[in-house]
Amino acid sequence: IMHIPLPANVIGLILFTLALFFKIVKLEWVEGAASFLLQHMMIFFAPLIVGTIVFFPLIGRNGISIVISLAVSSLLVLLVTGWVTQWLGRKGETERER
């Protein structure tokens, strides 16, 4: 609706923070839920931790290749994104000139 280039969850957090700041939402209303979520935050990350522990020997043996492949793939994504953006920018300029 507002055409702001931010994800909806970030906009929601900003609005929630403003609502807390301006006392539209009282802190007491959310303290219980926030405390519960903070106490059980490890549950949200348990699958990641268990997967890492289960495959730790494999990760250790192939650590260098994993790091190299992550770095190379990240670099390729950045390069391709930059090239496509430049190509689309040039294409848009030529269409506006017509």
C-alpha positions as CSV (number, residue, x, y, z in Angstrom):
1,I,0.0,0.0,0.0
2,M,2.8,2.4,0.9
3,H,5.2,1.3,-1.8
4,I,8.2,1.2,0.6
5,P,11.0,-1.2,-0.5
6,L,11.1,-3.0,2.8
7,P,9.9,-6.5,3.7
8,A,6.5,-6.6,5.4
9,N,7.9,-8.1,8.6
10,V,10.4,-5.2,9.0
11,I,7.5,-2.7,8.5
12,G,5.5,-4.6,11.0
13,L,8.3,-4.4,13.6
14,I,8.7,-0.7,13.0
15,L,5.0,-0.1,13.4
16,F,5.0,-2.3,16.6
17,T,7.9,-0.4,18.1
18,L,6.1,2.9,17.3
19,A,2.9,1.5,18.9
20,L,4.9,0.6,22.1
21,F,6.7,4.0,22.1
22,F,3.4,5.9,21.8
23,K,1.7,3.7,24.4
24,I,-0.9,2.4,21.9
25,V,0.2,-1.1,22.9
26,K,1.1,-1.5,26.5
27,L,4.3,-3.4,27.4
28,E,2.5,-5.5,29.9
29,W,0.3,-6.9,27.1
30,V,3.2,-8.5,25.2
31,E,5.7,-9.2,28.0
32,G,4.3,-12.7,28.7
33,A,4.5,-13.8,25.1
34,A,7.9,-12.3,24.6
35,S,9.3,-14.0,27.7
36,F,7.9,-17.3,26.6
37,L,9.4,-17.0,23.1
38,L,12.8,-15.9,24.5
39,Q,12.9,-18.8,26.9
40,H,12.1,-21.3,24.1
41,M,14.2,-19.7,21.3
42,M,16.5,-22.8,21.2
43,I,13.6,-24.8,19.9
44,F,13.5,-22.7,16.7
45,F,17.2,-23.4,16.0
46,A,17.2,-27.1,17.1
47,P,16.9,-28.6,13.6
48,L,19.9,-26.5,12.4
49,I,22.0,-27.5,15.4
50,V,21.1,-31.2,15.2
51,G,21.8,-31.3,11.5
52,T,25.2,-29.6,12.1
53,I,26.1,-32.0,14.9
54,V,25.0,-35.1,12.9
55,F,27.0,-34.1,9.9
56,F,30.0,-32.5,11.8
57,P,32.5,-35.2,10.7
58,L,31.5,-34.7,7.1
59,I,31.6,-31.0,7.4
60,G,35.0,-31.2,9.0
61,R,36.4,-33.4,6.2
62,N,35.0,-31.1,3.5
63,G,35.2,-27.8,5.3
64,I,37.6,-26.1,2.8
65,S,35.6,-27.2,-0.2
66,I,32.3,-26.0,1.5
67,V,33.8,-22.6,2.3
68,I,35.2,-22.2,-1.3
69,S,32.0,-23.3,-2.9
70,L,30.0,-20.8,-0.7
71,A,32.4,-18.0,-1.6
72,V,32.4,-18.8,-5.3
73,S,28.7,-19.2,-5.6
74,S,28.1,-15.9,-3.6
75,L,30.5,-14.1,-5.9
76,L,28.8,-15.5,-9.0
77,V,25.4,-14.5,-7.7
78,L,26.6,-10.9,-7.1
79,L,28.3,-10.7,-10.5
80,V,25.2,-12.0,-12.4
81,T,22.9,-9.7,-10.4
82,G,25.1,-6.7,-11.2
83,W,25.3,-7.6,-14.9
84,V,21.6,-8.2,-15.2
85,T,20.9,-4.9,-13.4
86,Q,23.2,-3.0,-15.7
87,W,21.7,-4.7,-18.8
88,L,18.1,-3.8,-17.7
89,G,19.2,-0.2,-16.9
90,R,20.7,0.2,-20.4
91,K,17.7,-1.4,-21.9
92,G,15.4,1.0,-20.1
93,E,17.5,4.0,-21.2
94,T,17.2,2.9,-24.8
95,E,13.5,2.5,-24.6
96,R,13.0,5.9,-23.0
97,E,15.1,7.5,-25.9
98,R,12.7,6.1,-28.5
